[in-house]
Structure formats: C-alpha cells, structure tokens
Amino acid sequence: MSLSPLRITVLGIGMMGFPMARRLQAAGHQVTAWNRTRAKAEPLQDEGILVADDAAESVRSADVVVSLLENGPVVGHVLFGLGVAQALRAGALVIDMASIQPREARDHAARLGELGVRHLDAPVSGGTVGAENGTLAILVGGRAEDFAAAQPVFAALGRATHVGPHGAGQLTKLANQMIVGITIGAVAEALLFAAKGGADMAKVREAITGGFADSRILQLHGERMVERDFAPRGRMAVQLKDMRNALATASEIGFDAPITALFERLYAEGVDHGLGELDHSGLFVELASRNAMS
C-alpha cells in the first residue's frame, strides 16, 4: 500500500467504531461505514462518510476493512455468513479491532488467507476517549509485512505494536484486561478496607498517589469509586466476558490462572446482582455490598 489515501470500510459503528471512522476520514482516507442498525451510522454522513446498507457491498472496493464488531461469533458471521470475505478483492487487508478469542482470530486469518485476503488481529486499549483522541494502544498480531502496510490506518488511531503472529494481538488484549480487571478489584477492596476502618477514602487515594501502589487504575477508576460515578465507559458485563475469554485461552494453552479465576467469579456475582451495565469499576459496588457498606 502506498501513502496515498486508502479506501477503508469500517464494519461496526458503536462507541468505538463511530469515533474511529471519523478519525480515518479526517486523516484523508475514503471511508465507508456499515452497521447492522443503519441509524447508528447515519450521522457519519455529515463527515463525508458513505453509509452502506449491505455488508458485502460495502467492502467490494475496499483496500482495508476495519472490524469493530461485538464478539468473535459476530465477527465470524459478518465475515463468512454475510458474504464479506467472498466480496473482498484478493490482497485486501482485514484489520479486526474487536476483542475476541485468540483461537477465533487464528481461524479467521486462515479462512481469509484461503481467499487471498490478508488479516491482522488488532484489538485496542484506551476506551472511547482514546478512540476520539487517536491515542489508542493497538495490539497487533499477524505478518510483519501486513503490519507495515497497515501503518497509515494505525497512524490515525493511536500507537500500534506488533506483538507476534496471528492471535497474539488478542492474547495481549486478554493480558491487558486481566491486569485491568484484577487491579480494579485491588483498588476497590483497598479503598473499602480503609473506609471500613474509619479512614477518608478520598484522602487515602490522595495519600498513596505517587507511591508504588499508584496506577492509572487508582487515578481513573479510583476516582470513580470515590465519587460513586459508575456511568459505563467499559461495562462490568464486558469485563466479565474478557475474564472468561482469558480463562478459556488459559485452558487451551495449559496455563493455571488462579487470580483471574477468582476475579471472574467476583465479576460474575456482580453481574448476577444486576451490576452488568455499570462501569467495570462497579466491582466496588459488589465488594461494598459484601461488607454492608453503601
């Protein structure tokens, strides 16, 4: 691929796909958007983005397809059930930025490869703020030459790192989500522990800022806990999905992950108690309830 503008189709216009499509268009690329519910994509027309009705038709002339669909089965259905894979021209590049299981990414790469279509699994970290600002961490698995070809796409969205072969991007995302989910739990439990003993939770967070226990989780999610602000940025239900995908992958590769298993149970109990639509920092609510703390 040259440095000239690319024809890019974005599949999946949700909380991440919408701002990422806008950034790709703003970077000078020719962007087409497709979403199962067309109405969600229609506001992109004001940005000069073409909104397509049919998934397969939306990719026929694409150099690159960026997928931001809900999960692995949905990605598989759109690629192979709705005819997207068959509609792509040979040599086109599919960049799957959804968070799915590594084995699913490897399967998709192999099936696309049989059709002469290239594939990268490239899940992201940084949430909707990162998507809007073009500061996402992009975790990429696949062939090095395809990673190099995708640089004009990644440059508009954030910082991309090639971490290994097909599936390695998804493996890295699961590792990221393990750290995020576990650390949210550590921060919530520690702040509640301090409050139960009579300390001022906000002051505790302030006091340990800058020390070894400091982290982005303490700063961002810890503030949400102190302020009881659990409006969803990343939902509890999605964090639970990530923990379960991590455990499934751990089982496949013969890895014992007892800490992740513990937190999978905690997030599952929170979701069972009606907290699934809260921000993932809402694990605080589940732990507070266990301790009869409001």
C-alpha positions in Angstrom: 0.0 0.0 0.0 1.2 3.5 -0.8 0.9 6.6 1.3 -2.0 7.7 -0.9 -5.5 7.8 0.7 -6.9 4.3 1.2 -10.4 3.1 0.6 -11.4 1.9 4.1 -14.6 0.2 5.2 -15.5 0.2 8.9 -17.8 -2.6 10.0 -19.5 -1.9 13.3 -20.4 1.7 14.3 -20.7 1.7 18.0 -18.9 3.5 20.9 -15.5 2.8 19.3 -16.3 2.4 15.6 -18.0 5.8 15.4 -15.1 8.0 16.5 -12.5 5.7 14.7 -14.4 6.1 11.4 -14.4 9.9 11.9 -10.6 9.9 12.5 -9.9 7.8 9.5 -12.0 10.1 7.3 -10.3 13.2 8.9 -6.9 11.6 8.0 -7.8 11.9 4.4 -9.0 8.3 3.7 -12.1 7.4 1.7 -14.3 5.8 4.4 -17.4 3.7 4.1 -19.3 2.6 7.2 -21.7 -0.4 7.7 -23.6 -1.2 10.8 -26.3 -3.8 11.4 -28.6 -0.9 12.7 -28.1 1.7 10.0 -29.4 4.6 12.1 -26.3 4.4 14.3 -24.1 5.1 11.3 -26.1 7.7 9.5 -24.7 10.7 11.5 -21.3 9.9 9.9 -22.8 11.1 6.5 -22.3 14.6 7.8 -18.5 13.9 7.9 -18.5 12.8 4.2 -18.5 9.1 5.1 -20.6 6.8 2.9 -23.1 4.7 4.9 -23.8 1.3 3.2 -26.9 -0.8 3.6 -25.2 -4.2 2.8 -22.1 -5.5 4.5 -20.8 -7.4 1.5 -21.4 -4.5 -0.9 -19.6 -2.1 1.5 -16.3 -3.9 1.1 -16.1 -4.6 -2.7 -13.7 -1.8 -3.5 -12.0 -1.6 -0.1 -8.2 -1.7 0.3 -8.7 -2.2 4.1 -11.6 -3.4 6.2 -11.6 -2.4 9.9 -13.9 -4.5 12.0 -15.2 -3.3 15.3 -17.9 -5.8 15.9 -19.2 -7.2 19.2 -17.5 -10.5 19.7 -15.9 -13.5 17.9 -19.1 -15.2 16.7 -20.4 -11.9 15.3 -17.1 -11.2 13.5 -17.3 -14.7 12.0 -20.9 -14.3 11.0 -20.3 -10.9 9.3 -17.2 -12.1 7.5 -18.3 -15.5 6.4 -22.1 -15.5 6.9 -22.9 -12.2 5.3 -20.5 -12.6 2.4 -17.9 -10.0 3.3 -15.0 -12.4 2.9 -16.1 -13.5 -0.5 -16.8 -9.9 -1.6 -13.2 -8.7 -0.8 -10.7 -8.5 -3.6 -7.6 -10.5 -3.4 -4.9 -8.7 -1.5 -7.3 -6.6 0.6 -6.4 -6.4 4.3 -8.9 -7.1 7.2 -7.9 -5.5 10.5 -10.0 -6.9 13.2 -10.0 -4.5 16.1 -12.7 -6.3 18.1 -11.7 -8.2 21.3 -12.2 -11.8 20.5 -10.5 -15.1 21.5 -7.0 -15.8 20.0 -8.2 -19.1 18.5 -11.0 -17.2 16.7 -8.5 -14.7 15.3 -6.3 -17.5 14.0 -9.3 -19.3 12.5 -10.5 -16.1 10.7 -6.9 -15.4 9.5 -6.6 -18.9 8.0 -10.1 -18.8 6.3 -9.4 -15.3 4.8 -6.0 -16.5 3.7 -7.5 -19.2 1.6 -9.4 -16.5 -0.3 -6.2 -14.4 -0.8 -7.2 -11.8 1.9 -4.7 -10.6 4.5 -5.6 -10.4 8.2 -4.4 -8.7 11.3 -5.9 -9.0 14.8 -5.5 -5.6 16.3 -7.6 -5.1 19.5 -7.2 -1.8 21.3 -6.9 -0.4 24.8 -7.8 3.2 25.7 -11.6 3.2 25.5 -13.8 5.8 23.9 -11.5 8.6 25.0 -8.6 7.0 23.2 -10.7 6.4 20.1 -11.8 10.0 20.0 -8.3 11.4 20.6 -6.4 9.0 18.4 -4.4 7.7 21.4 -5.3 4.1 21.4 -2.8 1.4 22.3 -3.2 -1.0 19.3 -2.0 -4.6 19.9 -1.3 -6.3 16.6 -0.9 -10.0 15.7 -0.2 -11.2 12.1 2.6 -11.0 9.5 5.1 -8.2 9.8 4.6 -7.1 6.2 0.9 -6.7 6.8 1.6 -4.7 9.9 3.8 -2.4 7.9 1.1 -2.0 5.3 -1.4 -1.0 7.9 0.6 1.9 9.3 -1.5 4.6 7.5 -4.6 3.2 9.3 -2.9 2.8 12.7 -1.4 6.3 12.5 -4.8 7.9 12.6 -5.9 5.9 15.6 -3.0 5.6 18.0 0.2 3.7 18.8 0.4 0.2 17.3 2.8 -2.5 18.4 3.4 -5.8 16.5 3.4 -8.5 19.2 3.6 -11.7 17.3 1.8 -14.0 14.8 -2.0 -14.3 14.2 -3.8 -14.4 17.6 -1.0 -12.7 19.5 -2.8 -9.3 19.4 -5.8 -10.9 21.1 -3.6 -12.7 23.6 -2.1 -9.3 24.5 -5.5 -7.7 24.9 -6.6 -10.5 27.2 -3.4 -9.9 29.3 -4.3 -6.2 29.4 -7.8 -7.0 30.5 -6.6 -9.4 33.2 -4.4 -6.6 34.6 -7.2 -4.0 34.4 -9.9 -6.3 35.9 -7.7 -7.5 38.7 -6.3 -4.1 39.5 -9.8 -2.6 39.7 -10.6 -5.2 42.3 -7.4 -4.5 44.2 -8.2 -0.7 44.3 -11.8 -1.2 45.3 -11.0 -3.7 48.1 -8.2 -1.5 49.5 -10.3 1.7 49.5 -13.3 0.0 51.1 -10.9 -1.7 53.6 -9.6 1.8 54.6 -13.1 3.3 54.7 -14.4 0.4 56.9 -11.6 1.1 59.4 -12.5 4.8 59.6 -10.2 6.5 57.1 -11.3 9.0 54.5 -11.4 7.1 51.2 -10.7 10.1 49.1 -7.7 11.1 51.3 -6.4 7.5 51.2 -6.3 7.6 47.4 -4.6 11.0 47.5 -2.1 9.8 50.1 -0.9 6.8 48.1 -0.7 8.7 44.8 2.9 8.7 43.6 3.9 5.7 45.6 4.4 2.1 44.4 0.7 1.5 44.6 -0.1 4.3 42.2 -1.5 3.4 38.8 -3.9 4.7 36.1 -6.5 2.4 37.6 -6.1 4.1 41.0 -6.3 7.5 39.4 -9.2 7.0 36.9 -11.2 4.1 38.4 -10.3 5.0 42.0 -11.8 8.5 41.4 -15.0 6.9 40.0 -15.2 4.8 43.2 -14.7 7.8 45.5 -17.3 9.8 43.6 -19.6 6.8 43.1 -19.6 7.5 39.4 -20.3 4.2 37.7 -21.6 5.5 34.4 -20.3 2.9 31.9 -17.1 3.6 29.9 -16.2 -0.1 30.0 -19.1 -2.2 31.3 -19.0 -4.9 34.1 -20.5 -7.4 31.7 -17.8 -6.8 29.1 -15.1 -7.1 31.8 -16.6 -10.5 32.7 -16.6 -11.5 29.1 -12.9 -10.7 28.9 -12.1 -12.6 32.1 -13.9 -15.6 30.7 -12.1 -15.4 27.4 -8.8 -15.2 29.2 -9.7 -18.3 31.2 -10.8 -20.2 28.1 -7.5 -19.4 26.4 -5.6 -20.3 29.6 -7.2 -23.7 29.5 -6.3 -24.1 25.8 -2.7 -23.4 26.4 -2.4 -25.3 29.7 -1.9 -22.2 31.9 -3.1 -22.0 35.5 -4.6 -18.5 36.2 -6.0 -18.6 39.8 -6.1 -14.9 40.2 -8.1 -14.3 37.0 -10.4 -17.2 38.1 -11.1 -15.5 41.4 -12.0 -12.2 39.7 -14.1 -13.9 37.1 -16.2 -15.2 40.0 -16.4 -11.7 41.6 -17.4 -10.0 38.3 -19.9 -12.8 37.7 -21.5 -12.3 41.1 -21.7 -8.5 40.4 -23.4 -9.1 37.1 -25.8 -11.6 38.7 -26.7 -8.9 41.2 -27.7 -6.6 38.5 -24.5 -4.6 38.0 -23.7 -5.7 34.5 -24.4 -2.3 32.9 -22.3 -0.3 35.4 -18.7 0.7 34.6 -16.3 -2.0 35.4 -15.2 0.0 38.4 -18.6 -1.0 39.6 -17.0 -4.1 41.1 -16.6 -1.6 44.0 -20.4 -1.8 44.5 -20.3 -5.6 44.7 -17.5 -5.5 47.3 -19.2 -2.8 49.2 -22.4 -4.8 49.4 -20.5 -7.8 50.7 -19.3 -5.6 53.6 -22.6 -4.0 54.2 -21.2 -0.6 53.1 -23.3 1.8 51.0 
